[in-house]
Amino acid sequence: MPNPHLTEKPVFVPARLALEDGSVFEGLAFGDTSPRVVGGEVCFNTSMSGYQEILTDPSYAGQIITMTCPLIGNYGIAKDDMESKGIHARGFIVRELSNRVSNFRAEKTLSTWLKENGVVGLTGIDTRALTRRLRVTGAMQGVICTDAKKTDAELVAAAKAEPSLNGRNLAAGVACDAPCGWGENLGDWAPLHGHAKNNGKTYKVVALDCGAKHNILRNLTDQGFEVTVLPWDATPEQILAGKPDGIFISNGPGDPAAVEATIFNLRTLLGAQKPLPTFGICLGHQLLSLALGAKTYKLKFGHRGGNHPIQNLGTGKVEITSQNHGFAVERASLEAVGGEVTHINLNDDTVAGFRHKTLPVFAIQYHPEASPGPHDSRYLFDCFRTMIESGQSPSTKDMDKAQRMRSEIEQVAAVK
């Protein structure tokens, strides 16, 4: 039902989006509408919902997000749906902003929340035309302008001057700056999807924070792990100080090749006589690949949304996944250094996951923790636990067993 206290008409001001190719879109600004020019890489996300989780995902640092779903804001903002401490996107573009919130959990509107966080939104433009332009031309730098004094030519010039994500280490700006513990599990969300089944033994895991989403850490805790979060550039000595049983490398923004300190430290850890079981997600997938000696490259327009099909090459099963990345791992270079591709993206055949043939290492390019998105891939957290117990990267048999176990839990939960 509509929340009567959260029905409002935001204050709109005329605004424009300018792209580096010379395109200019006219619309209305909401949220923080103070006169200014805000720049970043303009990308698009195909999720039907989950805008709050998307905006608070640290992997969107340096980017202006366009939602392809035409109506956004209709369920407001709830404190429990945060994926970090705040908004990381530079700007937010929607076709139509809902002025009514139909959600009993909501505490404020999307426009109010953006204003409180100093983030500009843009509505009333043709987001289908914008998305098509980004798909055909590729990712572009752009600016959102709420200053009527600026000319279109000045805005296009500003867009062209915006720095590309290539060569930029943005993880350093969104990661924690000191070690901390993490104790929150899936909580009220767990009964909907089933708790992880394990032998009850607790393992210590160090999570390298390159811009970690909270739901990744919740899933690690739900596995029975005792999680310690360390900054992205933690040294091998700092990582090993607490005698962990495994290492996790998180998601994050920017160019993976620019996160040189993490790559160097991972290379040192993987080169040890007995390396610890190591699992990576998204940026973590790319950093582990680079540490092994593989190469990465920038995708034309990236993969962002909650409906991307992935195939597990070992089991043949297809998973619908949540994704957010603009870079990918080069397959030939990964296989040349002992990596075995376990998952591929069915849209463009890019590498979506790998295991190492001899080292206890595996990684996934997409987001098994979802939030937002489907939970088809949550079994991969079970595979991390299996790898810690066996000391070997998960085999096809391990993955199949974990996936079947998850399916059984969800079926039981659905009946109850």
ABEGO torsion letter per residue (X at the ends): XBBAAABBBBBBBBBBBBBAAGBBBBBBBBEBABBBBBBEBBBBBABABGAAAAAABAAABGBBBBBABABBGAAEBBAAABABABBABABBBBABBBABBBBAABABBAAAAAAAAGBBBBBGBBAAAAAAAAAAAEBBBBBBBABAABBAAAAAAAAAABBBABGBBAAAAABBABBBBBABBAEAAAAAAEBBBBAGBBBBBBBBBAGBBAAAAAAAAAAGBBBBBBBAABBAAAAAAAGBABBBBBBEBEBAAABAAAAAAAAAAAABABBBBBBBBEAAAAAAAAAAGBBBBBBAAEBBEAABBBBBAAAGBBBBBBBBBABBBBAAAAAAAGBBBABBBAAAGBBABBBBAABBBBBBABBAAEOBEBAAAAAAAAAAAAAAAAGBBBBAAAAAAAAAAAAAAAAAAAAX
